[in-house]
Amino acid sequence: MANMSATPPPYAKLTPDTVLDALDQVGLRTDGRLLALNSYENRVFQVGLEDASPVVAKFYRPERWSDAAILEEHRFTLELADREIPVVAPLLLANQASLHTHQGFRFSVYPRRGGRMPEFDSGDTLEWMGRFIGRIHAVGALQPYAHRPTLDIASFGEEPREFLLRGNCLPADLLPAWKSVINQALEAVRACFQRAGQIKHLRLHGDCHAGNVLWTDDGPHFVDFDDSRMGPAIQDLWMLLSGDRANMTRQFADVLAGYEDFCEFDTRELYLLEALRTLRLIHYSAWIARRWHDPAFPAAFPWFNTQHYWQDRILELREQVALMEEEPLWPA
């Protein structure tokens, strides 16, 4: 991989004192308790308060989103919360603002919400998730984002491919095989999008996996809309599915039973299911490579630039090419 050590680590100056001072600045009386939560893209902390329950502070990765894009996501989650859809929206603090700055860092503060990861092997759970996402999408379809991007082949497939090639991330002996299979994969992705035709785009959660859903006895609530963008509805549904074709067909029928209580689903989007999975796989490798100058990434992903990692990615993309050539899932 290209040497990016000259790039300063993005959070080198984000010390515990900086975090606590930032919250004090917006009127929260911290008590010194600080717990780093699991997050790689941003830095997220649970912070204790003197006279209230702990809160969660998110410090945004510098230069990833514009202020306008962050505020647009905040408005969306606040709109969802106003409609009593269970999402965790930012608190409005100093001057009723949701986005704040301190010593060059932008941050927002959220109420702490507990819960457990959902079990997607239950039909009832999947139907409940479908209803929940359907409610989000019904609101997401009311107006488009103006400052956030659209999930497309260029930004999630073609540009990440070029970035990985420029960064010299791959072992030289595997480069020809990887270039061949990623080109095949992107061609198959384009064919899937062509078969789907003109698909409606709406505001999405964008990263709808089990880790971003907290489950309580009252049902699910979503956290972390940081990857929210415009895209097809299926993007927020396909990550709920797993297993073989028969299992995914059953699971999708359960999800759809709940989803269509609130939002109509265009079944042409099923042509995109494996294409979107493929784009996510490509984008994920480039995401790690882009962040390699952040010390958290080599520590968390030590296997990234190994021979074994890229051999697995080549095999994975070959499997995706085969899956994209099959007929799409259709709910029974």
C-alpha positions in Angstrom: 0.0 0.0 0.0 1.2 3.5 -0.7 2.8 5.2 2.3 0.3 7.7 3.8 2.3 8.4 7.0 2.8 12.0 6.0 -0.9 12.7 6.4 -1.6 13.8 10.0 -3.9 11.5 11.9 -7.3 13.1 11.9 -8.0 12.8 15.6 -4.5 13.3 17.0 -5.7 16.5 18.9 -9.0 15.0 20.1 -7.9 14.4 23.7 -10.3 13.5 26.6 -10.0 17.1 27.9 -11.0 18.4 24.4 -14.1 16.2 24.4 -15.2 17.3 27.9 -14.5 20.9 27.2 -16.6 20.7 24.0 -19.6 19.5 25.9 -19.2 22.1 28.7 -19.1 24.7 25.9 -22.7 23.8 24.8 -24.0 23.9 28.4 -23.7 20.3 29.5 -22.0 19.9 32.9 -19.8 16.9 32.5 -18.6 14.9 35.5 -15.4 13.6 34.0 -16.7 10.1 33.0 -15.8 9.3 29.4 -16.2 6.0 27.6 -15.0 5.6 23.9 -17.7 3.7 21.9 -17.1 1.4 18.9 -16.8 3.6 15.9 -14.1 3.9 13.2 -15.4 6.5 10.8 -16.1 9.1 13.5 -15.1 9.3 17.2 -18.0 8.6 19.5 -18.0 8.8 23.3 -20.5 8.2 26.1 -20.1 11.2 28.5 -21.3 11.4 32.0 -23.2 14.5 33.2 -23.4 15.9 36.7 -27.2 16.4 36.8 -28.6 14.2 34.1 -28.2 10.8 32.3 -25.1 10.3 30.2 -25.2 11.5 26.6 -23.4 10.3 23.5 -21.1 12.8 21.7 -20.1 12.2 18.0 -17.1 14.0 16.7 -17.2 14.0 12.9 -14.3 12.9 10.7 -12.7 16.0 9.3 -13.4 16.8 5.7 -15.8 13.9 5.1 -19.1 15.8 5.1 -19.8 19.5 4.6 -21.7 21.3 7.3 -24.7 21.4 5.0 -24.7 17.7 4.5 -24.5 17.0 8.3 -27.3 19.4 9.0 -29.4 17.9 6.3 -29.1 14.4 7.9 -29.9 16.0 11.3 -33.1 17.5 9.9 -34.1 14.2 8.5 -33.7 12.3 11.8 -35.4 15.2 13.7 -38.3 15.0 11.2 -38.6 11.2 11.8 -38.5 11.7 15.5 -41.2 14.4 15.3 -43.4 11.9 13.5 -42.8 9.5 16.4 -40.7 7.1 14.4 -38.1 5.6 16.8 -34.8 7.0 15.7 -32.1 8.6 17.8 -31.9 12.2 16.7 -29.4 14.9 17.9 -30.2 17.1 20.8 -30.8 20.8 20.2 -28.5 22.6 22.6 -26.8 26.0 22.5 -28.9 28.3 20.3 -31.1 25.3 19.5 -28.3 24.0 17.2 -27.6 20.4 16.5 -24.1 20.9 15.1 -21.3 22.5 17.1 -17.6 23.2 16.8 -14.7 23.2 19.3 -11.0 23.5 18.6 -11.5 22.6 14.9 -13.7 19.6 15.5 -17.4 19.4 14.6 -19.6 17.5 16.9 -23.2 16.7 17.9 -24.8 15.3 21.0 -27.4 12.5 21.3 -29.4 11.0 24.1 -28.1 7.6 25.2 -30.4 4.8 24.1 -29.9 1.2 25.2 -30.9 -2.0 23.5 -29.6 -5.3 22.0 -28.9 -6.4 18.5 -32.0 -7.8 16.7 -32.3 -11.5 15.8 -33.1 -11.5 12.1 -33.9 -15.3 12.1 -37.4 -14.5 13.4 -40.2 -13.9 10.9 -41.9 -11.6 13.4 -38.7 -9.6 13.9 -38.3 -9.2 10.2 -41.9 -8.0 9.7 -41.4 -5.5 12.5 -38.2 -4.3 10.9 -40.1 -4.0 7.6 -42.8 -1.8 9.2 -40.1 0.4 10.8 -38.2 0.9 7.6 -41.4 1.4 5.6 -42.2 4.3 8.0 -38.8 5.8 7.5 -39.0 5.5 3.7 -42.5 7.0 3.6 -41.0 10.2 5.1 -37.8 9.8 3.1 -39.8 10.0 -0.1 -41.4 13.3 0.7 -38.4 15.4 -0.5 -34.9 14.8 -1.7 -31.6 15.5 -0.2 -29.8 18.6 -1.7 -26.4 18.2 -0.2 -25.9 14.5 0.3 -24.9 12.1 -2.5 -26.8 9.4 -4.3 -25.7 5.8 -4.1 -24.6 5.0 -7.6 -22.1 2.8 -9.6 -19.6 5.6 -10.1 -19.2 6.5 -6.4 -19.5 3.0 -4.9 -17.8 1.0 -7.6 -15.8 2.8 -10.3 -14.1 5.4 -8.1 -13.2 3.0 -5.3 -11.7 0.6 -8.0 -9.5 3.5 -9.2 -8.5 4.5 -5.7 -7.4 1.0 -4.9 -5.3 0.9 -8.0 -3.7 4.3 -7.4 -2.9 3.3 -3.8 -0.9 0.2 -4.7 -3.0 -1.7 -2.2 -2.9 -5.1 -3.9 0.0 -7.6 -4.0 1.6 -7.4 -7.4 1.0 -11.1 -8.2 -2.8 -10.8 -7.5 -3.3 -7.6 -9.4 -4.2 -9.1 -12.8 -6.8 -11.4 -11.4 -8.3 -8.7 -9.2 -8.5 -6.2 -12.1 -10.1 -8.8 -14.3 -12.8 -9.9 -11.8 -13.6 -6.3 -10.6 -14.2 -5.3 -14.2 -16.5 -8.3 -14.7 -18.3 -7.5 -11.4 -18.9 -3.8 -12.4 -20.1 -4.9 -15.8 -22.6 -7.2 -14.2 -23.6 -4.4 -11.8 -24.4 -2.2 -14.8 -26.4 -5.0 -16.4 -28.5 -5.3 -13.1 -29.2 -1.6 -13.1 -30.2 -1.7 -16.7 -32.7 -4.6 -16.1 -34.2 -2.7 -13.1 -34.9 0.3 -15.3 -35.8 3.7 -13.9 -35.9 3.3 -10.1 -37.2 5.9 -7.7 -34.6 7.3 -5.2 -35.4 8.5 -1.7 -33.7 9.5 1.5 -32.3 6.3 3.1 -30.7 5.3 6.4 -28.0 4.0 4.0 -26.2 1.5 6.3 -29.1 -0.6 7.6 -27.3 -3.6 9.3 -27.9 -5.2 12.6 -25.2 -3.1 14.4 -27.2 0.1 13.7 -30.4 -1.3 15.2 -31.1 -1.4 18.9 -33.9 -3.7 20.0 -35.9 -3.3 23.2 -39.2 -4.9 24.5 -40.9 -2.0 22.7 -39.3 -2.8 19.4 -36.4 -1.5 17.3 -34.9 2.0 17.0 -32.2 3.1 14.5 -29.0 4.8 15.4 -26.3 6.4 13.2 -27.7 8.0 10.1 -24.1 9.1 9.2 -24.2 7.2 5.9 -27.7 8.5 4.9 -28.0 9.4 1.2 -30.3 9.1 -1.7 -30.9 5.7 -3.2 -33.3 2.9 -4.0 -35.4 1.5 -1.2 -33.8 -2.0 -1.5 -30.6 -0.6 -0.1 -32.2 -0.4 3.4 -33.7 -3.9 3.0 -31.1 -6.3 1.5 -28.8 -6.3 4.6 -31.6 -7.9 6.6 -31.3 -11.0 4.5 -28.9 -13.9 4.8 -28.4 -17.6 4.0 -29.2 -19.4 0.8 -31.8 -18.4 -1.8 -34.7 -20.2 -0.1 -34.0 -18.5 3.2 -33.6 -15.1 1.7 -36.8 -15.5 -0.3 -38.7 -16.3 3.0 -37.0 -13.5 4.9 -37.8 -11.0 2.2 -41.5 -12.0 2.2 -41.5 -11.3 6.0 -39.9 -7.9 5.6 -42.2 -7.0 2.7 -45.3 -7.9 4.7 -44.4 -5.2 7.2 -42.9 -2.7 4.8 -45.9 -2.4 2.5 -48.1 -1.5 5.5 -46.5 2.0 5.1 -44.7 2.1 1.7 -45.2 0.5 -1.6 -42.2 -1.5 -2.8 -41.3 -1.6 -6.5 -40.3 -5.3 -7.1 -38.0 -4.2 -10.0 -35.6 -3.2 -7.4 -34.9 -6.9 -6.6 -32.7 -6.8 -9.7 -30.4 -4.6 -7.7 -30.0 -6.7 -4.6 -26.8 -8.6 -5.5 -25.5 -5.5 -7.4 -25.8 -3.4 -4.3 -24.1 -6.1 -2.2 -21.3 -6.1 -4.8 -20.9 -2.3 -4.7 -20.7 -2.4 -0.9 -18.0 -5.0 -1.0 -15.9 -2.9 -3.4 -16.6 0.3 -1.5 -15.6 -1.4 1.9 -12.1 -2.2 0.7 -11.5 1.3 -0.6 -12.9 2.7 2.7 -10.3 0.9 4.7 -7.5 2.0 2.3 -8.6 5.6 2.5 -8.5 5.6 6.3 -5.1 3.8 6.6 -3.4 6.9 7.9 -5.8 6.9 10.9 -4.0 4.7 13.5 -7.3 3.1 14.4 -7.5 1.3 11.1 -4.2 -0.6 11.0 -5.0 -1.7 14.5 -8.5 -2.8 13.7 -7.8 -4.3 10.3 -4.3 -5.8 10.4 -5.2 -8.3 7.8 -6.2 -5.7 5.2 -3.0 -5.6 3.0 -2.2 -9.3 3.2 -2.2 -11.9 0.5 -5.0 -13.8 2.1 -7.3 -10.8 2.3 -7.1 -10.0 -1.4 -7.4 -13.7 -2.4 -10.6 -13.8 -0.5 -11.8 -10.6 -2.2 -11.1 -12.1 -5.6 -13.1 -15.2 -4.8 -15.9 -13.1 -3.3 -16.3 -11.0 -6.4 -16.3 -14.1 -8.6 -19.2 -15.4 -6.5 -21.0 -12.1 -6.9 -20.6 -12.2 -10.6 -22.3 -15.6 -10.7 -25.1 -14.4 -8.3 -25.8 -11.3 -10.4 -26.3 -13.6 -13.5 -29.1 -15.5 -11.7 -32.7 -14.5 -11.7 -33.5 -12.2 -8.8 -35.4 -13.2 -5.7 -39.1 -12.8 -5.8 -41.2 -13.0 -2.7 -43.5 -16.1 -2.5 
